[in-house]
Amino acid sequence: MFRPKTRYVSLPSPRAGVGEEVDRLVCPKCDTSLEPARLTAALRVCYRCGYHFRLRAHERIAMLTEPESFHEEDSEVVAQDVLGFKDSQPYTKRIEQSRANSGMNEAAVWGEASLAGHRIVIMCLDFSFMGGSMGAATGDKITRAIERATGNRLPLLTISASGGARMQEGVLSLMQMAKTAAALGRLGVARVPHFSLLTDPTMGGVTASFASLGDVILAEPGAMIGFAGARVIQQATYETLPEGFQTAEFLWKHGMIDMVVPRPELGAVLRQLLDLYTANGTPSDFQLPAVPARSAAKAPAKSGV
């Protein structure tokens, strides 16, 4: 499925003097020139057509959480080239380029924060770091976030933006699907809620693991969500695919996700969900179910590769 790219152009401003120009954005959906300041105030949602521009992980976290409440964990956890992988260039070089271009050490950012008076654990993927792909380090950070939520009995919010598994790490990347899903199984036994927010794009192994295992699954309007790409599916099935079949709206209509929520409304919706899923508004009031003997006898193991 074709995804339009953001175009940056320099256009004369109606208020600019002779010879003066200002940088503007062109919306890839409605082709309208947008004022950057006004677009920022609108949370990077086109104020003409509602197109949702992509956000960086820290932008999303700052948008949803209370000021200065977020404390990042495990920022030192980084990808390792354990396979010595090389395609058109070595994997180590790709990692270095992603770090330089994104200013991040890995695709996942997580920590504790406050949202509308609720203390939560939040994990966000950043598409600017190798397409938000899930390698061993990414999966380890996601698992640590889940384990913190389980151990401290804090609601978990995951925000996905990913092309899927990181092919440069082979089977080690695929293992993260099982590892994150198993960690969420322990979170479920503890009766701690997991809210999953799918943003553009959420594909591949991320969709096939933790992103689809939320108690409530939300998505931003127009987000591309799926496993394989449309071209791969069409070539494999020889079928004509429905229009927009991998959009958030299509998935909501067919019962795959629970809600499609415009970005400006996300904070209010998450506050309502936290109020609903926490007894008397405090996560500590959750009632634990009876735990099977084999689970109670052994604490969740520390995540490895």
C-alpha positions as CSV (number, residue, x, y, z in Angstrom):
1,M,0.0,0.0,0.0
2,F,1.4,3.4,-1.0
3,R,2.0,5.8,1.9
4,P,2.5,9.5,1.0
5,K,5.6,11.2,2.2
6,T,5.8,14.5,3.9
7,R,7.0,17.3,1.6
8,Y,8.8,20.3,2.8
9,V,8.7,23.4,0.6
10,S,9.6,27.0,0.9
11,L,6.6,29.3,0.1
12,P,6.1,33.0,0.4
13,S,4.3,34.0,3.6
14,P,1.2,36.2,3.2
15,R,2.7,38.3,6.0
16,A,6.3,38.2,4.8
17,G,8.0,41.2,3.3
18,V,9.4,41.4,-0.2
19,G,12.0,38.7,-0.7
20,E,11.2,37.0,2.6
21,E,10.2,33.4,2.8
22,V,9.2,30.9,5.5
23,D,9.3,27.1,5.6
24,R,6.0,25.4,5.4
25,L,4.8,21.8,5.4
26,V,2.7,20.3,2.6
27,C,0.1,17.8,3.9
28,P,0.6,14.5,2.0
29,K,-3.1,13.8,2.1
30,C,-4.8,17.1,1.1
31,D,-1.8,18.8,-0.5
32,T,-2.4,21.9,1.6
33,S,0.4,24.2,2.8
34,L,0.5,24.2,6.6
35,E,2.1,26.6,9.0
36,P,4.5,24.7,11.2
37,A,3.6,26.5,14.4
38,R,-0.1,25.9,13.9
39,L,0.6,22.3,13.0
40,T,2.6,21.8,16.2
41,A,-0.3,23.4,18.3
42,A,-2.6,20.9,16.6
43,L,-0.4,18.0,17.8
44,R,0.8,17.5,14.3
45,V,-2.6,16.7,12.9
46,C,-3.4,18.5,9.7
47,Y,-6.0,21.2,10.6
48,R,-7.4,20.9,7.1
49,C,-8.1,17.2,6.6
50,G,-7.1,15.5,9.9
51,Y,-4.1,13.6,8.5
52,H,-1.9,12.4,11.4
53,F,1.8,13.1,10.9
54,R,4.2,10.7,12.6
55,L,5.6,11.6,16.0
56,R,8.8,10.7,17.7
57,A,8.7,8.6,20.9
58,H,9.6,11.4,23.3
59,E,7.0,13.7,21.6
60,R,4.3,11.1,22.2
61,I,5.3,10.6,25.8
62,A,5.4,14.3,26.4
63,M,2.0,14.7,24.8
64,L,0.3,12.1,27.0
65,T,2.0,12.4,30.3
66,E,2.2,15.1,33.0
67,P,5.1,17.5,32.7
68,E,8.4,16.2,34.0
69,S,6.8,13.0,35.3
70,F,8.5,10.6,32.9
71,H,11.6,8.9,34.1
72,E,13.3,6.8,31.3
73,E,14.8,3.4,32.2
74,D,17.4,1.3,30.4
75,S,18.6,4.0,28.0
76,E,21.9,2.2,27.9
77,V,20.5,-1.0,26.5
78,V,21.6,-1.1,22.8
79,A,21.5,-3.5,19.9
80,Q,24.4,-6.0,19.4
81,D,25.5,-7.6,16.1
82,V,25.8,-11.1,17.5
83,L,25.3,-12.7,14.0
84,G,27.9,-10.5,12.2
85,F,25.1,-9.7,9.7
86,K,25.9,-7.9,6.5
87,D,23.7,-7.1,3.5
88,S,24.5,-4.0,1.4
89,Q,26.4,-2.8,4.5
90,P,27.3,-4.2,7.9
91,Y,24.6,-4.2,10.6
92,T,26.9,-2.3,12.9
93,K,27.0,0.5,10.4
94,R,23.2,0.6,10.2
95,I,23.0,0.9,13.9
96,E,25.5,3.8,14.0
97,Q,23.6,5.6,11.3
98,S,20.3,5.2,13.1
99,R,21.8,6.5,16.3
100,A,23.2,9.5,14.5
101,N,20.0,10.3,12.6
102,S,17.5,9.6,15.4
103,G,19.5,10.7,18.5
104,M,18.4,7.4,20.1
105,N,20.2,4.3,21.3
106,E,17.4,1.9,20.4
107,A,13.9,1.9,18.9
108,A,12.1,1.5,22.3
109,V,11.8,4.1,25.1
110,W,10.2,3.1,28.4
111,G,9.8,4.3,31.9
112,E,7.3,5.3,34.6
113,A,5.2,8.4,34.3
114,S,1.9,10.1,35.4
115,L,-1.1,10.3,33.2
116,A,-4.1,12.2,34.5
117,G,-3.2,11.5,38.1
118,H,-2.5,7.8,37.5
119,R,1.0,6.4,37.8
120,I,1.7,4.2,34.7
121,V,4.5,2.3,32.9
122,I,4.7,3.6,29.3
123,M,6.7,2.1,26.4
124,C,6.9,3.7,23.0
125,L,8.5,2.6,19.8
126,D,10.2,5.2,17.6
127,F,10.0,4.6,13.8
128,S,13.0,6.8,13.1
129,F,15.3,4.2,14.6
130,M,15.5,1.4,12.0
131,G,11.8,1.6,11.3
132,G,11.0,0.9,14.9
133,S,11.9,-2.7,14.2
134,M,12.1,-5.2,17.1
135,G,15.5,-6.7,17.7
136,A,16.8,-8.4,20.9
137,A,17.5,-5.1,22.7
138,T,14.1,-3.7,21.7
139,G,12.4,-6.8,22.9
140,D,14.4,-6.8,26.1
141,K,13.3,-3.2,26.9
142,I,9.7,-4.0,26.1
143,T,9.8,-7.0,28.4
144,R,11.4,-5.0,31.2
145,A,8.6,-2.4,30.9
146,I,6.0,-5.2,31.2
147,E,7.8,-6.7,34.2
148,R,8.0,-3.4,35.9
149,A,4.2,-3.0,35.4
150,T,3.7,-6.5,36.8
151,G,6.0,-6.1,39.8
152,N,4.8,-2.6,40.8
153,R,1.1,-3.3,39.8
154,L,1.0,-0.3,37.5
155,P,-1.1,0.0,34.3
156,L,0.9,-0.5,31.1
157,L,0.6,1.7,28.0
158,T,2.4,0.5,24.9
159,I,2.6,2.7,21.8
160,S,3.7,1.0,18.6
161,A,5.2,2.4,15.4
162,S,7.1,-0.4,13.7
163,G,7.9,-2.2,10.5
164,G,8.1,-5.5,12.4
165,A,10.9,-7.8,13.3
166,R,14.5,-6.6,12.7
167,M,15.7,-8.9,9.9
168,Q,19.4,-8.2,10.7
169,E,19.0,-10.3,13.9
170,G,17.3,-13.3,12.3
171,V,15.7,-15.7,14.7
172,L,16.8,-13.7,17.7
173,S,14.4,-11.0,16.6
174,L,11.6,-13.5,16.1
175,M,12.1,-14.7,19.7
176,Q,11.1,-11.3,21.0
177,M,7.5,-12.0,19.8
178,A,7.3,-15.0,22.2
179,K,9.2,-13.2,25.0
180,T,7.0,-10.1,25.1
181,A,3.8,-12.2,24.8
182,A,4.9,-14.4,27.7
183,A,5.6,-11.4,29.8
184,L,2.1,-10.0,29.0
185,G,0.7,-13.4,30.1
186,R,2.2,-12.8,33.5
187,L,0.8,-9.3,33.5
188,G,-2.6,-10.7,32.8
189,V,-2.4,-13.2,35.6
190,A,-1.7,-10.3,37.9
191,R,-4.8,-8.5,36.7
192,V,-2.9,-5.4,35.7
193,P,-4.3,-3.7,32.6
194,H,-2.5,-3.2,29.3
195,F,-3.6,-0.5,26.9
196,S,-2.1,-0.8,23.4
197,L,-2.0,2.2,21.0
198,L,-1.3,1.4,17.4
199,T,0.1,4.2,15.3
200,D,1.2,4.5,11.7
201,P,2.6,2.0,10.8
202,T,2.3,-1.0,13.1
203,M,3.3,-4.1,11.1
204,G,4.9,-7.5,11.1
205,G,6.1,-9.1,14.3
206,V,5.0,-6.2,16.5
207,T,1.4,-6.6,15.3
208,A,1.7,-10.4,15.8
209,S,2.8,-10.1,19.4
210,F,2.5,-7.5,22.2
211,A,0.7,-4.8,20.2
212,S,-2.3,-7.1,19.7
213,L,-2.4,-8.3,23.2
214,G,-3.9,-5.3,25.0
215,D,-7.0,-5.3,27.2
216,V,-8.0,-2.4,25.1
217,I,-6.5,-1.8,21.7
218,L,-6.6,1.8,20.3
219,A,-5.4,3.2,17.0
220,E,-4.9,6.6,15.5
221,P,-7.0,7.5,12.4
222,G,-5.5,6.3,9.2
223,A,-2.8,4.2,10.8
224,M,-1.5,1.3,8.7
225,I,-1.8,-1.9,10.7
226,G,-1.2,-5.4,9.6
227,F,1.3,-8.3,9.3
228,A,2.6,-8.6,5.8
229,G,2.4,-5.8,3.2
230,A,-0.4,-5.6,0.8
231,R,1.7,-6.5,-2.2
232,V,3.0,-9.6,-0.5
233,I,-0.5,-10.7,0.4
234,Q,-1.8,-10.1,-3.1
235,Q,1.0,-12.0,-4.7
236,A,0.5,-15.0,-2.3
237,T,-3.3,-15.2,-2.5
238,Y,-4.0,-13.9,-6.1
239,E,-6.9,-12.0,-4.6
240,T,-8.0,-8.4,-5.1
241,L,-7.7,-6.9,-1.7
242,P,-10.5,-4.6,-0.2
243,E,-9.8,-0.9,-0.4
244,G,-8.0,0.3,2.8
245,F,-8.0,-3.1,4.4
246,Q,-5.0,-2.4,6.5
247,T,-6.2,0.9,7.9
248,A,-7.3,1.5,11.5
249,E,-10.9,2.2,10.4
250,F,-11.1,-1.1,8.4
251,L,-9.8,-3.1,11.4
252,W,-12.2,-1.4,13.8
253,K,-15.1,-2.1,11.5
254,H,-14.2,-5.8,11.4
255,G,-13.6,-6.1,15.2
256,M,-9.8,-6.3,15.2
257,I,-9.3,-3.3,17.4
258,D,-11.5,-1.6,20.0
259,M,-11.4,2.2,19.2
260,V,-10.0,4.6,16.6
261,V,-9.2,7.8,18.6
262,P,-8.0,11.1,17.1
263,R,-4.8,12.3,18.6
264,P,-6.2,15.3,20.4
265,E,-8.7,13.0,22.2
266,L,-6.2,10.3,23.3
267,G,-5.4,11.9,26.7
268,A,-9.1,12.0,27.7
269,V,-9.8,8.5,26.5
270,L,-6.8,7.0,28.3
271,R,-7.9,8.9,31.5
272,Q,-11.3,7.3,31.2
273,L,-9.8,3.9,30.7
274,L,-7.5,4.2,33.6
275,D,-10.4,5.3,35.8
276,L,-12.4,2.3,34.6
277,Y,-9.7,-0.3,34.9
278,T,-8.4,0.8,38.3
279,A,-10.5,0.3,41.4
280,N,-11.3,3.7,43.0
281,G,-8.8,5.2,40.7
282,T,-5.8,3.5,42.3
283,P,-4.0,0.6,40.7
284,S,-3.1,-0.8,44.1
285,D,-6.7,-1.7,44.7
286,F,-6.7,-4.5,42.1
287,Q,-7.8,-7.8,43.4
288,L,-5.4,-10.7,42.5
289,P,-6.9,-14.0,41.4
290,A,-5.8,-17.3,42.7
291,V,-2.5,-18.1,41.1
292,P,-1.7,-21.7,40.1
293,A,0.9,-23.3,42.4
294,R,3.6,-23.6,39.7
295,S,3.3,-19.9,38.9
296,A,3.3,-18.8,42.5
297,A,6.3,-21.0,43.3
298,K,8.5,-19.3,40.8
299,A,8.8,-15.6,40.2
300,P,9.0,-14.3,36.6
301,A,12.4,-15.0,35.2
302,K,14.7,-12.1,34.3
303,S,14.4,-11.5,30.5
304,G,17.3,-12.5,28.4
305,V,17.8,-12.8,24.6
